[in-house]
Amino acid sequence: LLGGGNTNGALSPEQAYHLAILNAERLDNAVRPEYLVGVMIVESRLGANVGNAYCKDALSRCANRPDNNTRINYIRHEEAFEQLVNKLGYGLNQPVSPCPHPKYTGTGGAMGPAQIMPTTWLGYESKLRNIKGEQVDPWNSEDAMLAIGHILLGKVGGQSIAGNTHLEKKAAMRYLGGGSHGWYADQVMKEAERIDKIFGSLDE
């Protein structure tokens, strides 16, 4: 129904919804499961589009292209990436999102179904590990969704956003960065509504 499921390791909508229920409970139901799934659909089509780029191609080589005046600290991201994959037992060829279109000022390097940058993940890792009770992995769909929820709540001061359309949109805009991406928030809300229509009645 949503274009995901069993494609390049993507979750099915059913799998994503059940993981979202689990992670919403871990976050004291301060965020709706449908909303968590909506963000992951927009970010990676439930894990189908996580990128297949080599870290340095996506970061330092991308940042050093002519006319790419990005302020992203790509060296810190590369160091964080290496630290993370060493800890998790992956190789340096663990895939990340690729360098974007040449006219775009920025880099690739986002990881996993939640598309989180390496230094950002390391900044949240300890808290996520405490919530889950074990090691977390940005390429693991369950952990990625937990990170989405925790980060979104932090974007609005940790208050509950469950069912509050204004706060859900505000958090979504800030998830992408800067708080000015209304189109992103609208897309998240649209996907969350679709998930609610498909699965919401099953909870009644």
Backbone torsions as a table, in degrees:
resi	resn	phi	psi	omega
1	LEU	NA	-30.2	-173.4
2	LEU	-116.3	5.1	179.0
3	GLY	83.5	5.4	179.3
4	GLY	-109.7	-174.3	174.2
5	GLY	96.2	113.0	174.3
6	ASN	58.8	25.3	176.3
7	THR	-119.7	114.5	-178.7
8	ASN	53.3	35.1	178.5
9	GLY	81.9	11.6	-179.0
10	ALA	-70.1	153.1	173.0
11	LEU	-76.2	152.2	165.4
12	SER	-78.0	160.2	176.3
13	PRO	-56.5	-38.6	179.2
14	GLU	-63.4	-45.4	178.2
15	GLN	-60.9	-43.5	-179.4
16	ALA	-63.0	-40.8	-178.2
17	TYR	-66.1	-42.0	179.9
18	HIS	-67.1	-38.2	175.0
19	LEU	-64.6	-35.8	179.9
20	ALA	-66.9	-38.5	176.5
21	ILE	-61.8	-46.0	178.8
22	LEU	-58.8	-47.3	-177.4
23	ASN	-73.4	-31.8	174.6
24	ALA	-62.2	-39.4	177.5
25	GLU	-64.9	-39.8	177.3
26	ARG	-61.9	-27.0	-179.5
27	LEU	-101.2	25.8	176.0
28	ASP	59.4	30.3	179.1
29	ASN	54.2	32.5	176.7
30	ALA	-82.0	-3.6	178.7
31	VAL	-140.4	142.0	-178.6
32	ARG	-75.3	140.0	174.5
33	PRO	-56.3	-41.5	-178.6
34	GLU	-60.8	-35.7	179.9
35	TYR	-69.7	-41.7	176.8
36	LEU	-59.7	-44.3	178.6
37	VAL	-64.6	-39.2	179.4
38	GLY	-58.8	-42.6	178.4
39	VAL	-64.3	-43.0	-177.6
40	MET	-69.4	-30.0	174.8
41	ILE	-63.7	-47.9	-178.1
42	VAL	-66.8	-39.0	-177.6
43	GLU	-70.2	-43.0	-170.0
44	SER	-149.2	14.7	-175.1
45	ARG	52.6	48.4	177.9
46	LEU	61.8	32.5	176.5
47	GLY	97.8	0.2	179.3
48	ALA	-74.4	-29.4	-176.6
49	ASN	-121.4	78.8	-179.4
50	VAL	-104.9	-0.4	-179.6
51	GLY	91.8	156.1	179.8
52	ASN	-136.9	29.6	-176.2
53	ALA	-92.9	153.0	172.6
54	TYR	-78.3	140.8	-172.6
55	CYS	-49.9	-52.5	-175.9
56	LYS	-68.6	-31.1	175.0
57	ASP	-63.6	-38.2	-176.9
58	ALA	-79.2	-22.7	-175.1
59	LEU	-111.8	-83.5	-173.1
60	SER	-63.8	-44.1	-179.5
61	ARG	-66.9	-35.2	177.6
62	CYS	-68.2	-46.8	-177.6
63	ALA	-63.6	-28.2	-177.2
64	ASN	-93.1	10.4	173.6
65	ARG	-66.3	149.0	175.6
66	PRO	-56.7	137.7	176.7
67	ASP	73.2	5.1	174.6
68	ASN	-94.4	97.7	-175.6
69	ASN	-95.9	37.4	-177.4
70	THR	-61.6	147.6	175.1
71	ARG	-100.2	3.8	178.9
72	ILE	-63.4	132.2	179.1
73	ASN	-81.7	82.6	-172.7
74	TYR	-68.2	-27.7	178.6
75	ILE	-66.0	-44.0	177.6
76	ARG	-62.6	-38.7	178.8
77	HIS	-65.9	-40.4	178.8
78	GLU	-65.5	-40.0	177.4
79	GLU	-64.8	-41.5	178.8
80	ALA	-65.6	-39.7	178.3
81	PHE	-61.3	-46.6	-179.6
82	GLU	-63.0	-41.7	177.5
83	GLN	-60.8	-42.4	-176.6
84	LEU	-69.1	-47.6	-177.9
85	VAL	-67.9	-32.5	175.6
86	ASN	-63.5	-41.5	-179.9
87	LYS	-65.1	-38.4	-175.4
88	LEU	-89.2	-6.5	178.7
89	GLY	82.4	21.2	175.9
90	TYR	-95.0	167.5	174.1
91	GLY	-92.0	170.5	178.7
92	LEU	-69.4	-9.6	176.4
93	ASN	-89.4	9.0	175.5
94	GLN	-57.3	128.1	-169.4
95	PRO	-72.2	147.0	174.7
96	VAL	-134.7	173.9	178.7
97	SER	-67.2	144.6	-174.9
98	PRO	-79.0	170.0	172.6
99	CYS	-59.5	131.6	-177.6
100	PRO	-73.2	-178.3	-179.3
101	HIS	-49.9	140.2	-176.3
102	PRO	-52.6	-27.0	-179.4
103	LYS	-82.4	-5.2	-177.7
104	TYR	-90.1	130.5	176.8
105	THR	-87.5	109.6	-178.2
106	GLY	158.2	-165.3	179.2
107	THR	-138.3	173.6	167.3
108	GLY	-91.1	-150.6	176.9
109	GLY	105.3	-1.8	179.4
110	ALA	-72.0	145.6	-170.2
111	MET	-114.3	137.3	166.2
112	GLY	68.8	-172.4	-176.1
113	PRO	-61.7	-23.7	179.2
114	ALA	-93.5	-8.5	178.7
115	GLN	52.9	60.0	-178.7
116	ILE	-106.9	136.2	179.8
117	MET	-71.6	151.9	-174.2
118	PRO	-55.5	-48.7	-178.4
119	THR	-67.1	-32.9	177.6
120	THR	-63.9	-45.4	179.6
121	TRP	-60.0	-46.8	-178.9
122	LEU	-62.3	-31.0	178.4
123	GLY	-67.6	-27.7	-179.9
124	TYR	-101.3	-11.5	-168.2
125	GLU	-56.1	-45.5	-177.3
126	SER	-61.2	-44.4	179.7
127	LYS	-65.8	-41.7	178.8
128	LEU	-64.1	-39.7	178.6
129	ARG	-64.0	-39.1	177.9
130	ASN	-66.2	-38.0	179.5
131	ILE	-67.1	-44.8	-176.7
132	LYS	-80.9	-30.5	-179.1
133	GLY	90.2	11.1	178.2
134	GLU	-162.2	175.1	-179.0
135	GLN	-56.9	143.8	179.0
136	VAL	-117.2	156.7	-170.2
137	ASP	-141.3	122.2	-177.8
138	PRO	-65.1	-18.5	178.2
139	TRP	-91.9	-1.3	176.0
140	ASN	-91.5	125.8	-173.4
141	SER	-61.2	-40.5	179.4
142	GLU	-62.2	-46.1	-179.2
143	ASP	-69.4	-37.1	178.5
144	ALA	-62.0	-40.9	-179.8
145	MET	-69.7	-37.0	175.0
146	LEU	-60.6	-42.2	178.4
147	ALA	-62.5	-42.5	177.7
148	ILE	-54.4	-51.2	-177.5
149	GLY	-62.5	-45.2	-178.3
150	HIS	-64.6	-42.8	179.5
151	ILE	-65.6	-43.8	179.8
152	LEU	-59.5	-43.5	179.4
153	LEU	-64.2	-38.1	178.7
154	GLY	-65.5	-26.2	-179.4
155	LYS	-68.2	-18.5	179.4
156	VAL	-123.3	32.2	173.4
157	GLY	80.0	14.5	177.5
158	GLY	82.9	1.1	179.2
159	GLN	-78.4	157.5	178.9
160	SER	-63.4	137.5	175.7
161	ILE	-116.9	2.7	-175.0
162	ALA	-60.5	114.3	177.2
163	GLY	80.9	-0.9	178.5
164	ASN	-96.8	98.8	-173.5
165	THR	-57.5	-41.8	-179.1
166	HIS	-61.1	-47.9	-178.7
167	LEU	-70.5	-34.9	177.3
168	GLU	-62.1	-44.3	178.6
169	LYS	-66.3	-41.7	-179.4
170	LYS	-61.9	-44.8	179.5
171	ALA	-64.4	-41.3	-179.8
172	ALA	-62.9	-42.9	178.9
173	MET	-61.4	-38.5	-178.7
174	ARG	-77.0	-22.9	177.5
175	TYR	-63.5	-41.1	179.3
176	LEU	-74.1	-26.3	176.8
177	GLY	119.9	131.5	173.1
178	GLY	85.8	-21.4	177.9
179	GLY	75.9	14.5	-176.0
180	SER	-116.3	9.0	-175.4
181	HIS	-96.9	74.8	-179.3
182	GLY	-62.2	-34.3	-179.8
183	TRP	-62.3	-36.0	-180.0
184	TYR	-67.3	-46.9	179.2
185	ALA	-60.9	-40.5	179.2
186	ASP	-62.8	-39.3	179.9
187	GLN	-67.4	-41.6	177.3
188	VAL	-60.7	-46.0	-178.5
189	MET	-64.7	-36.9	178.2
190	LYS	-63.5	-45.1	-179.9
191	GLU	-68.5	-38.3	177.9
192	ALA	-62.1	-38.5	178.2
193	GLU	-65.4	-39.8	178.0
194	ARG	-62.8	-43.4	179.1
195	ILE	-63.2	-41.3	179.5
196	ASP	-62.2	-39.9	179.5
197	LYS	-67.3	-35.1	-178.3
198	ILE	-76.4	-44.2	-171.0
199	PHE	-113.4	-16.7	-175.9
200	GLY	-57.7	-39.0	-178.3
201	SER	-67.8	-20.6	-179.8
202	LEU	-71.3	-19.9	-178.4
203	ASP	-90.1	-7.2	-175.5
204	GLU	-83.7	NA	NA
